[in-house]
Structure formats: structure tokens, C-alpha cells
Amino acid sequence: MLQDALQRLPAVTRPQEAFRLTEAVIKAHSRTFFLATALLPRRERQAIRALYAFCRATDDLVDSQCASRADLERWRAQVALPPEAQANPLLYAWALVRQRYHVDPRYEQDLLDGVAMDLEHCRYATWEELRLYCYRVASTVGLLSIPIIGLVHGVTFEQAAPFAIELGIALQLTNILRDVGEDARKGRVYLPLDDLAAFDLTVQDILDGVIDARFVALMRFEIARARELYRRALPGIRLLHPRARPAVGAAALLYAAILDEIERIGYQVHTRRAHTTTWRKLRLLPTIWVQIGRLPPLERVLTTSLPL
């Protein structure tokens, strides 16, 4: 796991060495993200990968290390330190990025608050409750990314933020649907209790790995919800600096393709992990370029109303 790997890394003081080690860890842990971010210019690519590595390490602290609330608060304090006070190479790289791009630390804190939710409960009564969790653990990543990848001249952070929020929620919901079985084996059920009840399912059904007509109907409902989130979020790519659009578009649409894979495996997410192969990702890229090229014009996107 990422936290274990980081503990084995040597202490570093040179930025280029910190970024090199960070990229090596990311390449080993997320091929889709590594492929998509390869489309960014070098400076932005290093910065975004440092952000993603920080997010992965934070998630891994809770997910795999059985951390306590006190452990998370110690991590929070460590994260907040300036670059010169960082001993962890990953946090050193992220602190340099945060300082260089004047990243707003409140979204960093929101992300840590979201990870803390996993320490306390993994049950969400309604979609709105789950949406808040998705915002904290995923939408914050998009909000932290905006100062790094940049926007079209004249577009403000406030105009772009709602699209980043929707995209983050879509990505996290995709994660949840892909990982139903893995989470159940850990005693976790993220799907809203209201939704389970609507399809005559219980938490115990999910923990027991029930796959029947009720479960399939539930998954179809949640996949449709995720696709609607992607549909609403994707026009926001038009607001990004042109150099960032291919990478963000590829990351979003390659991740959305996981929903297709869930359908392809017959919703057997309790026993199989839906994923797109490297070959399929490469085959999807030309279609992705076309989709990005067909985004609505900037003026129309700016008049789109999305909830904050």
C-alpha cells in the first residue's frame, strides 16, 4: 500500500528527487491516472501527480493502516507544514506545489474531513448524505487542481468550481459501484439506505453478496445517476486551459468507462473488479478526443446552472 511504500522511501531535500519518487509511487498505484496526466505539460504533470499521491496516501492511511482519529489528526498537522519542515518526500512535493500555485488549504482540510468520515461510519441514509461524502473525498481534488492546471483567460474559479464538484462526485460514485464487493468484505456499505429500501434490499443483503434482480435494478439506477453526473460535469472541461483539457477529459471519460465494464460483467461486482485494460484505454482515446472537441461553446457553459 502507498503508506508502506512511502515509509521505505529515503528522506529527500531536492525537489526533483521528491517529484521523481512521488511519480514512481503513483505509476505503481494508478495506471489510469498516470496515463491521463501524461497528456499535461511537464510542470503541471508533476504538480497534479503530487496532489494525487497526497490524496492516495491520505486515503490509504485510513483504508489500509487501521488509523485512529488521533493518527489522522497527526497526519493533518504534518500535511499543513511548509516545505522546509517536511520529512516525508510525498508531503514535501505536495507542500512545494501548494506553495507554488497558491492552493487554497480549505479544500485540503475538506478532503481530510471526508477521509475522517470513513473512521466514524460507512452508512449513509440518503443520497444527499453520500453526496457530501463524495464531495469531501473527491470533489475537493478537482478544486485543489484548478489553480494548478489553470482556466481559460477570464474564467473565474467560482465559475469552474460547480463543474469540478459534479465531476468529483461522479468519479467517487463510480468508485463506490466498482468496489461494492471489496467494501462489503470490510463491512462497509456506501450505497444510500434509502436506495436499498427502494429496491427492497438491506445492508445485510449487500454484505452477503446478494446478486439478484433487485440488486441489478439498484445498480442500473446508480449507474444512471453516475452517468447523469458525468453529463452535467463534462462541459466544464471547456473552462479549463486548453493544455489541460485532454488530460482531464481522458481521466474523466476513462473512469466513466468503468460503468460500461460493470454492465459488461453482469453487475458481478461482489466477485469481479470492473476495470478497463490498457489496450482498451488506448482504443478509447481517439473517441475521447472527439468528445472533447464537441464540448459546448464557452458562452453556453458559463450560463449553465449547477448546484454548489
N, C-alpha and C positions, 0 to 999 in steps of 0.2 A: 504494500500500500504506500501511498505517497508520503505519509508522515514517516514511515520506516525508512524509505529511500532518502528523505531529507536528513535524517539523523546520521546516515552514513556518509553524507557529503562533507568535504572539508570546509572549514571556515575560509571565507574569501574576503578580499578587500578591494579588488579591482572590479569595476562594473562589468567589463566584457566577460570576465570569468563567471560572475554571478549569472549573467544572462545565458551564457553557454550551458551552465549546469541546469538552470531552470528549463531551458528548451529541451535538454536531454530527458529530463523527467517527464515533461509534457508529451514528448514524442512517444514515450513508452506507455502513457496512460490514456491518450485520446487521439486516435488516428484521424477521426473526422475533423476535429478542431485543428489539428496540426496541418491537415491538407487544406482546409478552408483558409487559414491565416497565412499560408504560403503565398496567397494572392495579394497580400498587403506589401507596401514598401518596407524595407528592412527596419527602419526606425520604429514605425508603428507596429510592425510584426513582433518585434522584441517586446514592446510595451504591452501589447494585448496578451501575449503569451505569459508575461509576468503576472498580469492580472488574473488570467485563468488559472495559473499554477497556485496563486494565493487562494483562490476560491476552492480549488480542489483540495488543497491541504487543509483548509478550514473545515470543509465537509468531512474529510477523512478523519479528522480529529474526533469528531462525534460519532461517525458511522462505523469506524473500524477500531478505534482505540478505547472505546468504552469510557470516554472522558466524562468527568463530572462538571457541574456548573462552575465550580472553582477553577477547574482546568481551563474551561472556555474563557473565563474572565482573565486568567493569566495570559492566555493567547491574545485576548483583546488588548490588554495592556502592552504586550510585546509588539503587536501589529502597529500600534499608534506611535511607536518610537521613530525618531528621524533616522535617515540612512546611516549616519555615522555611529549610531548606537545599536545597529542590528548585527547580530552574530550569525543568524540563520541566513544562508545565501538567497533563499527564495524571498524572505521578507526584506532583505537588503535590496534585491532587484525591484520588488514592488514599491518599496519606500522611495527609491530613486524615481520611478515612474510617477508616483503620486505627487512628488515634489515638482518634477519637470513639467507636468501637464496641469498642475493646479487642480487636482481632482478633489471634489467635494467629499470630505470624510463622512458626512452624514449617511451617505449611501453605503459606505463600508460598514458603518455601525448597524444600519438596517439589515444588511446581509448577515452580520453576526447575530443579530436578534432572531433572524429566521432560522439559523442553524441551532440556536438555543431552543427553539420550539421543538426540535427533534429530541431534546433531552427530557422534555416535560410530557409530551403527548404526541401520538400519531393517529389521532382520531379527529375528524372534522365533521361537524354536524351538517353543515351546508356548503354549497359551492362558494359562497362569499367568504366563509372561513378558510377554505382551501385556497381560494384566490389570494388572500392576504399572505398565506404561507408561500405560495408561488412567487408573489411579488418580492417578498423578502429574500428568498434564496436564489432567484433567477433574474427578475426584472432589474434588480439592483446592479447586476453585472452589466446589463446594457446601459444603465445610467452612468456607471463608472467608465464605460467605454467611450461615451460620446466625446469627452474632451480630448481623448487620445486619437480617435480616428477622424474627428472633425466633421463639420457640417458645410453645406453649400453656403457661399457668402450671402449674408443677410438673413439666414435662418437662425432662430434662437434655440437655446437648449429647451426652453419651455414649450416650443412648438414641436420639437422632436421627441420629448420625453414620453408622451402618451403612447406613441408607436413602439418605443423601446419597452415600455411596461407590458403592452399586449404581447409582444414577441416573447419576452421572458416568460410570461405565463403560459404561452403556447408550448414553449420548449420544456418547461417543467412538467406540464401535464403530459406531454409525450413521454418524458422520463418515467412518470408515475405509471402510465399504462404499460410501458415496456417492462417495468420492474415489479409488476403485481406479485408474481410468484416469489421473487427474491425477497421482497419486503415482507411477504406473508411468513416466510421461513424465519424472519427476525421478529415476528409478532406484530408487524406493522401493517396497517390498512389505511391508506391515504384517501381512498375514494370516499366522497361525501356520504354520510349515513342517510341523508335524505334520498340520494340517488339509489343507494342499495334498496331502501324500502320501496321506492317507486317500481323497482323490478322484482320485488318480493324476495330479496336476498338479505342475508345477515352478515355481520362481521365474521361470525364463525364459518359461514359458507366460504368466504374468501380465504380464511386461514386454513380451511380444509381442502382448498384447491378445487372446489366445485366448478365444473365447466359444463353447463347445460344451456338450454335455450334462454333461460333468464340471464345467465352471465354473458352470453353472446349479445343479447339485446342491450345490456348495460354497456358493454364495450363499444358497440356501434354508436350508442348515444354519446359516450365520452369522446370517441374519435371524431364524431361530427362536431362536437364542441371545440375540440382542438383545431380542427381544420378551419372553423369559423374564426378562431383567434388568429391563425396564420393569415387568413384572408384580410382581416382588418389591419394586421400589423405590417404586412409586406409593402404597401405603398410608402411607408415611412422610409424605406431604403432610398427613395428619391431625394430625401432631405440630407442624406449623407454626402460628404465629399466624394467626388467621382472615383478617387483612388480606393475608397473603402467599399464601394457598392458590390464589386464582385465577391469579395471575401465574406461580407455579411450576408449577401444573397445566397452564396453557396452554403454557408453554415446553416442558415435557416431552412433552406429547401432540402438539403441533405438530411437534416434532422426530421423534417416533416415526412420524408420518405420512410421513416421508421413506422409510421402509421400504416403505410401500404404493406410493410413487412408483417405487421401484426395481423392484418387481414389475410395475407398470403399463408401464414402458418395456422390459419383457422382459429385465431384467438387463444392458442395454446400457450399463453404467457406464464402459466404456472410451471411448465416443464421445459419451455424453449425460450431463448432470448432472441427477440427480433432485432436484426441488425442488417445494415446494407454492406455488402462486401466492397473491398477496394475497387474491384473491377466495375461493379455496378455504380459506385460513386463517380468513377471516371466517365462512364457512359452517360450519366445524368448531367454532367457539366455543360455540354452544348445546349441542352434543353433549359438549363438554369440561366445561361447567358441570354437566351431568347426571352425568358420570363422577365428578367431584369430590364431588358431593353423595352419591354412593353408596359413598364410601370406607368401609372397615370402621370400627367404633367405636374410640375411643381405647384402651379397655382391651384390645381384641383386638390392636391394632397393637403395643402395648407388650409383649405376650407373644410376639411374633413373633421368631424367632431368625434372624439373618443373620450371615454371617461378617464379621469386621472386616478 
